[in-house]
Amino acid sequence: MGNPKHTEVSVARQSPQRPDADEPELDETDGTVEEVEDDVERPSARNADRSLWDEVRIDPVEIALPSGTGYTLRAYRPARELTPTDVADRDIDDPFLARRQAIEVDEDGDEDEVVILDEEVAAEFAEAEEEENGGKSRRRGADDSSTKTDGDKATEDEADEDTDAEDEDEADEEVPVFLSHRGKLLLFKTPESLVSFVQSGAPTDMSQLDSWNELSDRLSPADIAPLDEDTYELDLVVENLRGGHDTWDAPLLIEAGEAARDVAYALRLPAVLDMLSSGSSLDNLDEALRSTVNGGISGFLGRRRLKKIGAQTASLGWRTIVGKISAVVDWRD
């Protein structure tokens, strides 16, 4: 994180080339020579006051998607302090999910359904099933009680303690939460519109944060200046991967992976999490790219691993990820 923006992939976003700063330009009015001044830009993260964000522990984020570039907010909190976003509306609106659930219900019903042709046969069937199940359960209970030793009980107690410790660690782990509502990521095309929404009191998953009211009272458009490490160009990922191994931009792809994981977790996108999970092809790509950034022997080995990763497979996988994230974006202006 925190890498400078990328030269090869960001060239399409550069503004038209200005005259060289070292070359003077003639003033058409009086013929005198004047130096060309740069256009005035909105406050950047380098000179913006970060005190507000440090106090509320929330950060502005900029995400570029094929449909446009927008601003949102992100924070990290212990999992025990957060209520996950409600995705009930998304499931209802998903015809494929509805059909899949209907198929599962039908399959479950077919497995449990018994056609009774005769009452006597039904009675015999029920009696035989009860005897078989009862005998098995009785034998299983007897075997368990007779073979279980004090050592086994101690082992079970230790396993329970380990499980409780793991659950506690997961509850204390910091996880992302975005400016979202009902399973939708809220993106705003201007800082002004984002600030207006925050101050409107509209419902959002971030309103559960203890610092939300303070942010709402103090936030201004000048504060919406994301750091470089909080700026993600997901719209450039697929095209960069299609260019082949020699053109892959490691910082761009690594940062995109971090953003996609955060959004997938916060917005409850299990398919995206699976595609980026440990051991997956895209996770292997991410690990190899990180190795190349480190340099040295690690970088050499990372470049060798990259050559074994198919460019087409990687680009198709990322196209799916960007598509799924775009599908849960709610543009508010």
Secondary structure, 3 states (H helix, E strand, C coil): CCCCCCCCCCHHHCCCCCCCCCCCEECCCCCCEECCCCCCCCCCCCCCCCHHHHHHCCEEEEEEECCEEEEEEEEEEEHHHCCCCCCHHHHHHCHHHHHHHHHHHHHHHHHHCCCCCCHHHHHHHHHHHHHHHHHHHHHHHHHHHHHCCHHHHHHHHHHHHHHHHHHHHHHHCEEEEECEECCEEEEECCHHHHHHHHHHCCCCHHHHCCCHHHHHHHCCHHHCCCCHHHEEEHHHHHHHHHCCHHHCCHHHHHHHHHHHHHHHHHCCCHHHHHHCCCCCHHHHHHHHHHHHHHCHHHHHHHHHHHHCCCHHHHHHHHHHHHHHHHHCEEECC
